[in-house]
Amino acid sequence: MNISKIFSNYPNIYKLKYTDFYQRYFNSLEPKILLEIGVAEGDSLRAWKEVFPSCKIIGIDINPSCKIDNLDLNVYIGNQKDTKFLAKVINEVGLPNIVIDDGGHKRSEQMETFKFIFPKLNPDSLYIIEDLQTNYLKDWNDQDLSMIDYLKSLIDFKEHLEISYKSLTFEPNNGQSICAIRK
């Protein structure tokens, strides 16, 4: 599979900056359910369907027009911080094997979504958080603790016994930052 080639077929996709990362992490995966938070024009969901043709691809977005504009996609409209909404989506579609948070990018959005979804995932699931560099930008700084600092704190197992993981990897990418946490 050539993720870069697939992504380049979609003009509105902003994931080209992460193609090397996704190529390495997704090359041998065969997920049953992929959940992406942040739909926009829907191109990334369409690209993931090409990457994983037998996978159920689900999107979440806060903007109601995302569903109207993407009738061919499985898009749920709601706030990624709303745990009742997230629980409803998971109950309807099942637990994802891959979660990609490319949603609101605010510290609280990334953190609350991760804290709710990640503990529920099955072993060997993968949770990706894109664009972590926003944690250092004023417009996305809505709480004191950044998602980056929270993830770094997971290394101290004494403080975070409720979050069990196999690996946690940060990668810089041309001024962008991405993190993968394997359950």
MIDOSE-1310 file (N, C-alpha, C; in nm, 2 decimals, decimal comma, always signed):
residues 183
mnis	+0,08/-0,12/+0,00/+0,00/+0,00/+0,00/+0,09/+0,12/+0,00; +0,05/+0,22/-0,08/+0,13/+0,34/-0,09/+0,04/+0,46/-0,04; +0,05/+0,49/+0,09/-0,04/+0,59/+0,15/-0,02/+0,73/+0,09; +0,11/+0,76/+0,06/+0,14/+0,89/+0,00/+0,06/+0,91/-0,13
kifs	+0,07/+0,80/-0,21/+0,00/+0,81/-0,34/-0,15/+0,82/-0,33; -0,21/+0,75/-0,23/-0,35/+0,75/-0,21/-0,39/+0,89/-0,16; -0,31/+0,95/-0,06/-0,34/+1,08/-0,01/-0,33/+1,19/-0,11; -0,24/+1,17/-0,20/-0,22/+1,28/-0,31/-0,34/+1,28/-0,41
nypn	-0,43/+1,18/-0,41/-0,54/+1,18/-0,49/-0,66/+1,27/-0,44; -0,64/+1,32/-0,32/-0,74/+1,40/-0,25/-0,69/+1,54/-0,23; -0,74/+1,64/-0,30/-0,69/+1,77/-0,29/-0,71/+1,84/-0,16; -0,81/+1,81/-0,09/-0,84/+1,88/+0,04/-0,78/+1,81/+0,16
iykl	-0,70/+1,70/+0,14/-0,65/+1,63/+0,25/-0,52/+1,70/+0,31; -0,51/+1,71/+0,44/-0,40/+1,78/+0,50/-0,31/+1,69/+0,57; -0,32/+1,56/+0,54/-0,24/+1,46/+0,60/-0,11/+1,43/+0,52; -0,08/+1,49/+0,41/+0,04/+1,47/+0,34/+0,16/+1,48/+0,42
kytd	+0,15/+1,57/+0,52/+0,27/+1,60/+0,61/+0,30/+1,48/+0,70; +0,20/+1,39/+0,71/+0,22/+1,27/+0,80/+0,23/+1,14/+0,72; +0,25/+1,14/+0,59/+0,25/+1,02/+0,51/+0,36/+0,92/+0,55; +0,48/+0,97/+0,58/+0,58/+0,88/+0,62/+0,55/+0,81/+0,75
fyqr	+0,49/+0,88/+0,84/+0,45/+0,83/+0,97/+0,35/+0,72/+0,95; +0,24/+0,76/+0,88/+0,13/+0,66/+0,85/+0,18/+0,54/+0,78; +0,27/+0,56/+0,68/+0,32/+0,44/+0,61/+0,39/+0,34/+0,70; +0,47/+0,39/+0,79/+0,54/+0,31/+0,89/+0,44/+0,24/+0,98
yfns	+0,35/+0,31/+1,04/+0,26/+0,26/+1,14/+0,15/+0,17/+1,09; +0,10/+0,20/+0,97/-0,02/+0,13/+0,92/+0,01/+0,03/+0,81; +0,14/+0,01/+0,77/+0,18/-0,08/+0,67/+0,13/-0,22/+0,68; +0,13/-0,27/+0,80/+0,10/-0,41/+0,82/-0,04/-0,43/+0,90
lepk	-0,11/-0,32/+0,92/-0,23/-0,33/+1,00/-0,35/-0,37/+0,91; -0,45/-0,44/+0,97/-0,57/-0,47/+0,91/-0,69/-0,44/+1,01; -0,71/-0,31/+1,03/-0,82/-0,28/+1,13/-0,96/-0,31/+1,08; -1,04/-0,34/+1,18/-1,18/-0,36/+1,15/-1,26/-0,23/+1,15
ille	-1,22/-0,14/+1,24/-1,29/-0,01/+1,26/-1,19/+0,10/+1,28; -1,19/+0,20/+1,20/-1,11/+0,32/+1,21/-1,20/+0,44/+1,24; -1,17/+0,51/+1,35/-1,25/+0,63/+1,39/-1,16/+0,75/+1,37; -1,20/+0,85/+1,29/-1,13/+0,97/+1,28/-1,21/+1,08/+1,33
igva	-1,15/+1,16/+1,42/-1,22/+1,28/+1,48/-1,17/+1,40/+1,40; -1,26/+1,47/+1,34/-1,23/+1,58/+1,25/-1,25/+1,53/+1,10; -1,36/+1,57/+1,04/-1,40/+1,52/+0,91/-1,37/+1,62/+0,80; -1,40/+1,75/+0,82/-1,39/+1,86/+0,72/-1,46/+1,82/+0,59
egds	-1,39/+1,82/+0,48/-1,45/+1,78/+0,35/-1,46/+1,63/+0,33; -1,41/+1,55/+0,42/-1,43/+1,41/+0,42/-1,32/+1,33/+0,34; -1,22/+1,41/+0,28/-1,12/+1,34/+0,20/-1,04/+1,24/+0,27; -1,01/+1,27/+0,40/-0,92/+1,17/+0,47/-1,00/+1,04/+0,50
lraw	-1,13/+1,05/+0,52/-1,21/+0,93/+0,54/-1,21/+0,85/+0,41; -1,23/+0,92/+0,30/-1,22/+0,85/+0,17/-1,09/+0,78/+0,14; -0,98/+0,85/+0,18/-0,85/+0,80/+0,16/-0,83/+0,68/+0,25; -0,87/+0,69/+0,38/-0,86/+0,57/+0,47/-0,93/+0,45/+0,41
kevf	-1,05/+0,47/+0,35/-1,12/+0,36/+0,29/-1,04/+0,29/+0,18; -0,97/+0,37/+0,10/-0,88/+0,31/+0,00/-0,76/+0,24/+0,06; -0,71/+0,29/+0,17/-0,60/+0,23/+0,24/-0,64/+0,10/+0,30; -0,76/+0,10/+0,37/-0,82/-0,02/+0,43/-0,96/-0,05/+0,38
psck	-0,97/-0,11/+0,26/-1,10/-0,13/+0,19/-1,20/-0,21/+0,27; -1,15/-0,31/+0,35/-1,25/-0,39/+0,43/-1,28/-0,34/+0,57; -1,22/-0,22/+0,60/-1,24/-0,16/+0,73/-1,36/-0,07/+0,73; -1,43/-0,06/+0,85/-1,54/+0,03/+0,86/-1,48/+0,16/+0,90
iigi	-1,50/+0,27/+0,82/-1,44/+0,40/+0,85/-1,55/+0,49/+0,90; -1,52/+0,55/+1,02/-1,62/+0,63/+1,09/-1,56/+0,77/+1,12; -1,64/+0,87/+1,10/-1,59/+1,01/+1,13/-1,68/+1,08/+1,23; -1,61/+1,16/+1,31/-1,68/+1,25/+1,41/-1,65/+1,39/+1,37
dinp	-1,74/+1,48/+1,37/-1,71/+1,62/+1,36/-1,82/+1,70/+1,43; -1,79/+1,82/+1,47/-1,88/+1,91/+1,54/-1,97/+1,99/+1,44; -1,92/+2,00/+1,32/-1,99/+2,08/+1,22/-2,10/+2,00/+1,15; -2,23/+2,04/+1,17/-2,34/+1,96/+1,10/-2,33/+1,95/+0,95
scki	-2,27/+2,05/+0,89/-2,26/+2,04/+0,74/-2,17/+1,93/+0,69; -2,08/+1,88/+0,78/-2,00/+1,77/+0,74/-2,08/+1,64/+0,70; -2,19/+1,62/+0,77/-2,27/+1,51/+0,74/-2,35/+1,53/+0,61; -2,40/+1,65/+0,60/-2,48/+1,68/+0,48/-2,39/+1,68/+0,35
dnld	-2,27/+1,73/+0,37/-2,18/+1,73/+0,25/-2,12/+1,60/+0,22; -2,13/+1,50/+0,31/-2,06/+1,38/+0,29/-2,16/+1,26/+0,31; -2,26/+1,26/+0,24/-2,37/+1,15/+0,25/-2,31/+1,01/+0,23; -2,20/+1,00/+0,16/-2,14/+0,87/+0,13/-2,06/+0,82/+0,25
lnvy	-2,04/+0,90/+0,35/-1,95/+0,86/+0,46/-2,03/+0,84/+0,59; -1,98/+0,76/+0,68/-2,04/+0,74/+0,81/-1,99/+0,85/+0,91; -2,06/+0,96/+0,91/-2,02/+1,07/+0,99/-2,12/+1,09/+1,10; -2,07/+1,11/+1,23/-2,15/+1,14/+1,34/-2,12/+1,28/+1,38
ignq	-2,23/+1,36/+1,41/-2,21/+1,50/+1,45/-2,22/+1,51/+1,60; -2,12/+1,57/+1,66/-2,12/+1,59/+1,80/-1,98/+1,65/+1,85; -1,98/+1,69/+1,97/-1,85/+1,74/+2,03/-1,77/+1,63/+2,08; -1,64/+1,63/+2,05/-1,55/+1,52/+2,09/-1,53/+1,52/+2,24
kdtk	-1,56/+1,63/+2,31/-1,55/+1,63/+2,46/-1,67/+1,58/+2,52; -1,78/+1,55/+2,45/-1,90/+1,50/+2,51/-1,90/+1,35/+2,52; -1,87/+1,30/+2,64/-1,85/+1,16/+2,66/-1,98/+1,08/+2,63; -2,10/+1,14/+2,65/-2,22/+1,06/+2,62/-2,23/+1,04/+2,47
flak	-2,19/+1,15/+2,39/-2,19/+1,13/+2,25/-2,09/+1,03/+2,20; -1,97/+1,03/+2,26/-1,87/+0,94/+2,22/-1,91/+0,79/+2,26; -1,97/+0,78/+2,37/-2,02/+0,64/+2,41/-2,13/+0,59/+2,32; -2,22/+0,68/+2,27/-2,32/+0,65/+2,18/-2,26/+0,60/+2,04
vine	-2,16/+0,67/+1,99/-2,09/+0,63/+1,87/-2,03/+0,50/+1,89; -1,95/+0,48/+1,99/-1,88/+0,35/+2,02/-1,98/+0,24/+2,03; -2,10/+0,26/+2,10/-2,20/+0,16/+2,12/-2,26/+0,12/+1,98; -2,27/+0,21/+1,89/-2,33/+0,19/+1,76/-2,24/+0,12/+1,67
vglp	-2,11/+0,16/+1,67/-2,02/+0,11/+1,57/-1,92/+0,00/+1,62; -1,90/+0,00/+1,75/-1,80/-0,09/+1,81/-1,67/-0,02/+1,84; -1,59/-0,09/+1,91/-1,46/-0,03/+1,95/-1,36/-0,02/+1,83; -1,31/+0,09/+1,80/-1,22/+0,10/+1,69/-1,08/+0,04/+1,72
nivi	-1,01/-0,01/+1,62/-0,88/-0,06/+1,63/-0,78/+0,06/+1,61; -0,82/+0,16/+1,54/-0,74/+0,28/+1,52/-0,83/+0,40/+1,55; -0,78/+0,50/+1,63/-0,84/+0,63/+1,65/-0,74/+0,73/+1,60; -0,79/+0,83/+1,52/-0,71/+0,94/+1,48/-0,78/+1,07/+1,52
ddgg	-0,71/+1,14/+1,62/-0,77/+1,26/+1,67/-0,71/+1,38/+1,59; -0,79/+1,43/+1,49/-0,75/+1,54/+1,41/-0,86/+1,64/+1,42; -0,92/+1,65/+1,54/-1,04/+1,73/+1,57/-1,01/+1,87/+1,61; -1,06/+1,92/+1,72/-1,05/+2,06/+1,76/-0,91/+2,11/+1,79
hkrs	-0,82/+2,02/+1,83/-0,69/+2,06/+1,87/-0,67/+2,14/+1,99; -0,77/+2,17/+2,07/-0,75/+2,24/+2,20/-0,71/+2,13/+2,30; -0,63/+2,18/+2,39/-0,57/+2,09/+2,49/-0,68/+2,00/+2,56; -0,79/+2,07/+2,60/-0,90/+1,99/+2,67/-0,96/+1,89/+2,58
eqme	-0,98/+1,93/+2,45/-1,05/+1,84/+2,36/-0,96/+1,71/+2,34; -0,83/+1,73/+2,31/-0,74/+1,62/+2,29/-0,74/+1,53/+2,42; -0,73/+1,59/+2,53/-0,71/+1,52/+2,66/-0,84/+1,44/+2,70; -0,95/+1,51/+2,70/-1,07/+1,45/+2,74/-1,11/+1,33/+2,65
tfkf	-1,09/+1,35/+2,52/-1,12/+1,25/+2,42/-1,03/+1,13/+2,45; -0,91/+1,15/+2,46/-0,81/+1,04/+2,49/-0,85/+0,97/+2,62; -0,87/+1,04/+2,73/-0,90/+0,98/+2,86/-1,03/+0,90/+2,85; -1,12/+0,93/+2,77/-1,24/+0,86/+2,76/-1,23/+0,73/+2,67
ifpk	-1,17/+0,75/+2,55/-1,17/+0,64/+2,45/-1,06/+0,54/+2,48; -0,93/+0,59/+2,51/-0,82/+0,50/+2,51/-0,83/+0,38/+2,61; -0,88/+0,41/+2,73/-0,89/+0,29/+2,83/-0,99/+0,19/+2,78; -1,09/+0,22/+2,69/-1,18/+0,13/+2,64/-1,13/+0,04/+2,53
lnpd	-1,02/+0,08/+2,46/-0,97/+0,01/+2,34/-0,92/-0,13/+2,38; -0,93/-0,21/+2,28/-0,87/-0,35/+2,30/-0,72/-0,34/+2,28; -0,65/-0,45/+2,34/-0,50/-0,45/+2,32/-0,47/-0,45/+2,17; -0,35/-0,39/+2,15/-0,29/-0,37/+2,01/-0,37/-0,26/+1,93
slyi	-0,46/-0,19/+1,99/-0,52/-0,08/+1,92/-0,43/+0,04/+1,91; -0,45/+0,13/+1,82/-0,36/+0,24/+1,80/-0,44/+0,37/+1,81; -0,39/+0,46/+1,89/-0,45/+0,59/+1,91/-0,35/+0,70/+1,86; -0,39/+0,78/+1,76/-0,30/+0,88/+1,70/-0,36/+1,02/+1,74
iedl	-0,27/+1,11/+1,78/-0,31/+1,25/+1,79/-0,22/+1,33/+1,70; -0,29/+1,40/+1,61/-0,22/+1,48/+1,51/-0,21/+1,62/+1,56; -0,12/+1,70/+1,51/-0,10/+1,84/+1,53/-0,09/+1,88/+1,68; -0,01/+1,81/+1,75/+0,01/+1,84/+1,89/+0,08/+1,98/+1,91
qtny	+0,14/+2,03/+1,81/+0,21/+2,16/+1,82/+0,11/+2,27/+1,86; -0,02/+2,25/+1,84/-0,12/+2,35/+1,88/-0,12/+2,37/+2,03; -0,07/+2,27/+2,10/-0,06/+2,28/+2,25/+0,03/+2,40/+2,29; +0,11/+2,45/+2,20/+0,20/+2,57/+2,23/+0,14/+2,70/+2,18
lkdw	+0,03/+2,69/+2,11/-0,03/+2,81/+2,05/-0,14/+2,87/+2,14; -0,15/+3,00/+2,16/-0,24/+3,06/+2,25/-0,39/+3,03/+2,22; -0,43/+3,02/+2,09/-0,57/+3,00/+2,06/-0,62/+2,86/+2,10; -0,53/+2,77/+2,12/-0,57/+2,63/+2,16/-0,54/+2,60/+2,30
ndqd	-0,49/+2,70/+2,38/-0,45/+2,68/+2,51/-0,56/+2,71/+2,61; -0,65/+2,62/+2,63/-0,77/+2,64/+2,71/-0,77/+2,58/+2,85; -0,65/+2,52/+2,88/-0,63/+2,47/+3,02/-0,48/+2,47/+3,05; -0,45/+2,46/+3,17/-0,31/+2,47/+3,21/-0,23/+2,35/+3,16
lsmi	-0,28/+2,23/+3,18/-0,20/+2,11/+3,14/-0,22/+2,08/+2,99; -0,11/+2,08/+2,92/-0,11/+2,05/+2,78/-0,12/+1,90/+2,76; -0,17/+1,86/+2,64/-0,18/+1,72/+2,61/-0,04/+1,66/+2,60; +0,06/+1,74/+2,55/+0,19/+1,69/+2,54/+0,25/+1,66/+2,68
dylk	+0,23/+1,75/+2,77/+0,28/+1,72/+2,91/+0,20/+1,61/+2,98; +0,07/+1,59/+2,95/+0,00/+1,48/+3,00/+0,06/+1,35/+2,95; +0,08/+1,34/+2,81/+0,13/+1,22/+2,75/+0,27/+1,19/+2,81; +0,35/+1,29/+2,82/+0,49/+1,27/+2,88/+0,48/+1,22/+3,02
slid	+0,38/+1,26/+3,10/+0,36/+1,21/+3,23/+0,32/+1,06/+3,24; +0,27/+1,01/+3,13/+0,23/+0,87/+3,13/+0,35/+0,78/+3,15; +0,47/+0,83/+3,13/+0,59/+0,75/+3,15/+0,61/+0,72/+3,29; +0,56/+0,80/+3,38/+0,56/+0,77/+3,53/+0,44/+0,68/+3,56
fkeh	+0,47/+0,55/+3,56/+0,36/+0,46/+3,58/+0,29/+0,47/+3,72; +0,36/+0,52/+3,82/+0,30/+0,53/+3,95/+0,18/+0,63/+3,95; +0,19/+0,73/+3,87/+0,08/+0,83/+3,87/-0,04/+0,79/+3,78; -0,01/+0,71/+3,68/-0,12/+0,68/+3,58/-0,14/+0,53/+3,56
leis	-0,18/+0,47/+3,67/-0,20/+0,32/+3,66/-0,33/+0,29/+3,58; -0,42/+0,39/+3,57/-0,54/+0,37/+3,49/-0,52/+0,37/+3,34; -0,41/+0,42/+3,29/-0,38/+0,42/+3,15/-0,26/+0,32/+3,13; -0,30/+0,21/+3,07/-0,20/+0,11/+3,04/-0,18/+0,11/+2,89
yksl	-0,05/+0,11/+2,85/-0,01/+0,11/+2,71/+0,12/+0,03/+2,68; +0,13/-0,01/+2,55/+0,26/-0,08/+2,51/+0,37/+0,02/+2,47; +0,33/+0,12/+2,39/+0,43/+0,22/+2,35/+0,36/+0,35/+2,33; +0,45/+0,45/+2,34/+0,41/+0,59/+2,32/+0,52/+0,66/+2,25
tfep	+0,49/+0,71/+2,13/+0,59/+0,77/+2,04/+0,55/+0,91/+1,99; +0,64/+1,00/+2,01/+0,62/+1,14/+1,95/+0,71/+1,15/+1,83; +0,66/+1,21/+1,73/+0,74/+1,24/+1,61/+0,72/+1,38/+1,56; +0,83/+1,45/+1,54/+0,82/+1,59/+1,48/+0,81/+1,57/+1,33
nngq	+0,75/+1,66/+1,27/+0,72/+1,65/+1,12/+0,72/+1,79/+1,06; +0,83/+1,85/+1,02/+0,83/+1,98/+0,95/+0,74/+2,08/+1,03; +0,77/+2,10/+1,15/+0,70/+2,20/+1,23/+0,57/+2,14/+1,29; +0,53/+2,02/+1,25/+0,41/+1,96/+1,30/+0,45/+1,85/+1,41
sica	+0,36/+1,81/+1,49/+0,39/+1,70/+1,58/+0,28/+1,60/+1,59; +0,31/+1,48/+1,60/+0,22/+1,37/+1,60/+0,26/+1,27/+1,71; +0,16/+1,20/+1,76/+0,19/+1,10/+1,87/+0,11/+0,97/+1,84; +0,17/+0,86/+1,86/+0,10/+0,73/+1,85/+0,11/+0,66/+1,99
irk	+0,00/+0,61/+2,04/+0,00/+0,54/+2,16/-0,06/+0,40/+2,13; +0,01/+0,29/+2,15/-0,04/+0,16/+2,12/-0,08/+0,10/+2,25; -0,21/+0,05/+2,25/-0,27/-0,01/+2,37/-0,20/-0,14/+2,40
